[in-house]
Amino acid sequence: MNINVKNVKIIVTIPVSNVNEVRSAVCDAGAGIIGNYTNCSMSTKCIGTFKPNGKANPYIGEKEKLEFVEEEKLEVICEISKVKDVLKALRNNHPYEEPAIDIIPLIDESFFE
């Protein structure tokens, strides 16, 4: 089976107060294009947990303390050729020093015809 991947889905969790800034940045960098539509995204409210170690510089919370933060999981589709630019924009606008980013390859519907 030979699959040519043209798009990925980029997923990242963001504190609720920062979602629109990150969404705008990744869409301005070229993510979120589906056919004749731009700025396409989906977000879901969630609770993120983390415990910064002694070397961390946490945006939220305290070192060595488990944190529970209301976040949104932001999902956008991105062409392979634009991924590096989109990730750069994401990291430059995300408040966390280590955002959790998932990059999932997508199979085009035409593969199944």
Summary of the structure (lengths in Angstrom):
residues: 113
radius of gyration: 15.8
end to end distance: 13.9
largest distance: 53.1
contacts: 301
relative contact order: 0.33
helix: 27%
strand: 35%
